[in-house]
Amino acid sequence: MLRQRDALSLRVMMAWENYQKAFRSANIYVQVLIIFAVSRVFGWVLFTVVGKQEKYSPWSDQPMDYLSFVNIWDADWYRKIAETGYPTQLPLTPTGTVAENPWAFYPLYPLVNSALMNLLGVSYPPVAAAVSLVSGFGAACLIYRLFETSLRTLRAGRVSAVLSEPSSVESMALWGVAVFSFAPISPVLQVAYAESLNLLFVAAVLLALMNRKFWWAVLLAIPACFSRPVGVPLGATAGLLWLIAWIIDARGMHTGADQPGAPLGWSKSFAQHASQLISALLICGIALLWPLIAWIRTGRVDAYTATETAWRGSDLYLVAPWFKQSTEYFGAAGPILFIVLLIGFIVLLSSRLIRRTLHPVLIMWCACYAAYLVLFLNPQSSLFRMLLPLFPLALVTVAVSADRAYRMLLVLGGAALQFGWVGWLWHWKQLPTGGDYPP
């Protein structure tokens, strides 16, 4: 019996070694797709197991299979938009304020699903889940490209010790993708939400800015801004990158195109600066198109903002909801905790680790997106999902240490925390006061 166990262990070890050799010899993007595929299989297991525990929800009075389970919560709003479109008259509550309605949800994702439904003659749930899943694979590939480009660009100038070999650049970028793919909130990449599709285009815009393809950034910003409300931080990112480049050129501070500063796009002619500025302004303009369309279709200038605030039950206030919600959740210490976290994030973005890991475009994006959340978000349980566009920070966590055990712990720790996101937030369990915390 002992010899049989030893023989079995040996076969398992040999099979694992053969798999590792085959994996490492594969094309790098094949490796990316394998990593993302494994993460989504893990997500499928989670959703399947938790869905079977769902005894009752607003969408079903019995346990749910995988496909049904990933099509609940906001997925139901996207389904309604795909099937019936947007209302031309905003619904009102008994008090006269705008009620929850489809105008809060951007059109690209439901319109793509609707087109595929009509083309293939398939119902909404499988189409929506498939679009999210395929978009997630595309986003993973672009995120790898962003990480690799960031590391190679910085490697041309000042570089950390972990990037001393070319192979370590690919390895580190691949670990970054793994941490992103197994992050606690990564299950959202396979549900019938617009996150995967939006992340695909956000990554594409950032890659275009990184490569100084400013007109490509404008074109790619259109689907990005019509899939999720990311237009304001994208426009701010493009605009601030131009401003910094212009200031540096105006002061004669540039150090040459081969230096780490060059990615921002300075040391350029007037025409090049003008091109970058115009593209940034166009992205800002694209960010305003959806509220403009809502105004034209409904006749109310505040159609979009009034709809967005319907979920929080009050007018739109900048920053104030963070203090209100932090006090509600953590008492008098809540606002202090919020300020400490905010200062900590600012310190992190200005740290040497960030500057030696992330391209200036990625740093600017993280800063602008975080500022956007602080200004406009009403923080609650959906905050975890809203943090997904800060995906460049996955690479930063990897850069902390080159130790394989540490990086594996990041991946496994993220996978373990997915149980919390799926089992606590995605799983419906009615609160004593009614309703449930949204994912």
ABEGO torsion letter per residue (X at the ends): XAAAAAAAAAAAAAAAAAAAAAAAABBAAAAAAAAAAAAAAAAAAAAAAAAAABABBAABABBBBAAAAAABEAAAAAAAAAAAEBBABBBBBAAGBBBBBAAABBAAAAAAAAAAAAAAGBBAAAAAAAAAAAAAAAAAAAAAAAAAAAAAAAAABBBBAAAABAAAAAAAAAAAAAAAAABAAAAAAABBBAAAAAAAAAAAAAAAAAAGBAAAAAAAAAAAAAABBAAAAAAAAAAAAAAAAAAAAAAGABAEAABAAAAAGBGBBAAAAAAAAAAAAAAAAAAAAAAAAAAAAAGBAAAAAAAAAAAAGBBBBBGAAAAAAAAAAAEAAAAAAAAAAAAAAAAAAABAAAAAABBAAAAAAAAAAAAAAAAABBBBAAAAAAAAAAAAAAAAAAAABABAAAAAAAAAAAAAAAAAAAAAAABBBBBAAEEBBBX
